[in-house]
Amino acid sequence: MLKISGKKPDSLGVKGDKLSKCSWKPNCVCSCYHDDPDHFIEPINSRKPLESTWAELITMINEDKSAKTVTQSEHYLHIEFSSSLLGFVDDVEFLAAAEDQVIHVRSASRLGVRDFGVNRKRIEAIRTHLS
């Protein structure tokens, strides 16, 4: 498979207690910033304990052939999702926020400007699977 991955952004990771804010590009969604309605997406809630939802998320990611775990810690995940045709890479981050009992998310395409809603749809599909 051809892989057009681009360079991993330096802005990934947890800053304070949040994931990075999206740039101006419409190919990103993030649950940490209500003041950015174009990029905002709700965090993942669960009726189960947060630890259970987190474990289910990790299992789901490990079973996805398009996903590669880059960083995994007790409360943070960085996953690279590659498209099947050209191997475009999207960086997806999850942050378990125990105080709020939610999992914050950020999903952004590395290359290009538009993603035709792929990042938002991916997070919504993950949310649906976990709820």
ZAMARGU-4260 file (C-alpha; in steps of 0.2 Angstrom, whole numbers, plus 5000, padded with zeros to 4 digits):
<rodrens>
0) 5000/5000/5000 | 5006/5017/4996 | 5007/5028/5011 | 5006/5047/5011 | 5008/5050/5029
5) 5015/5067/5031 | 5025/5073/5046 | 5019/5069/5064 | 5014/5086/5071 | 5024/5093/5086
10) 5008/5099/5094 | 5001/5082/5099 | 4999/5077/5117 | 4992/5084/5133 | 4995/5102/5138
15) 4990/5105/5156 | 4974/5095/5157 | 4969/5097/5139 | 4973/5091/5121 | 4979/5103/5109
20) 4967/5115/5100 | 4963/5113/5082 | 4971/5124/5069 | 4961/5134/5057 | 4959/5119/5045
25) 4942/5111/5045 | 4949/5094/5045 | 4950/5093/5064 | 4938/5090/5079 | 4942/5092/5098
30) 4931/5090/5113 | 4942/5101/5124 | 4936/5119/5118 | 4918/5124/5118 | 4924/5141/5112
35) 4928/5134/5095 | 4911/5128/5088 | 4918/5124/5070 | 4929/5111/5078 | 4920/5106/5094
40) 4914/5088/5096 | 4906/5081/5112 | 4918/5070/5123 | 4914/5052/5125 | 4903/5048/5140
45) 4898/5031/5146 | 4886/5024/5158 | 4899/5012/5163 | 4914/5016/5174 | 4927/5026/5165
50) 4940/5013/5167 | 4929/5000/5159 | 4925/5012/5144 | 4944/5016/5143 | 4948/4997/5142
55) 4935/4994/5129 | 4942/5008/5119 | 4959/5001/5119 | 4952/4984/5114 | 4943/4992/5100
60) 4958/5001/5093 | 4969/4985/5094 | 4956/4976/5083 | 4956/4990/5070 | 4968/4986/5056
65) 4968/5004/5050 | 4974/5009/5068 | 4992/5010/5074 | 4995/5014/5093 | 5009/5027/5094
70) 5008/5031/5113 | 4998/5023/5126 | 4998/5027/5145 | 4986/5026/5159 | 4975/5041/5153
75) 4982/5045/5136 | 4981/5037/5119 | 4989/5043/5102 | 4983/5033/5087 | 4987/5034/5069
80) 4973/5029/5057 | 4978/5026/5039 | 4966/5027/5025 | 4964/5011/5015 | 4968/5018/4997
85) 4982/5030/4999 | 4987/5028/5017 | 4983/5046/5022 | 4986/5047/5041 | 4975/5055/5054
90) 4981/5058/5072 | 4968/5053/5085 | 4970/5057/5103 | 4960/5051/5118 | 4962/5058/5136
95) 4953/5050/5150 | 4947/5064/5162 | 4943/5055/5178 | 4936/5071/5187 | 4923/5073/5173
100) 4920/5055/5169 | 4923/5057/5151 | 4936/5053/5137 | 4941/5069/5128 | 4945/5067/5110
105) 4955/5076/5096 | 4956/5069/5078 | 4965/5078/5064 | 4971/5075/5047 | 4990/5078/5044
110) 4989/5083/5026 | 4977/5094/5016 | 4964/5106/5022 | 4947/5097/5020 | 4943/5079/5026
115) 4925/5078/5020 | 4920/5075/5038 | 4930/5059/5041 | 4937/5064/5058 | 4920/5069/5065
120) 4912/5053/5058 | 4926/5042/5065 | 4924/5049/5083 | 4905/5048/5081 | 4907/5029/5076
125) 4919/5026/5091 | 4906/5035/5103 | 4892/5024/5096 | 4902/5008/5098 | 4906/5013/5116
130) 4889/5018/5122
</rodrens>
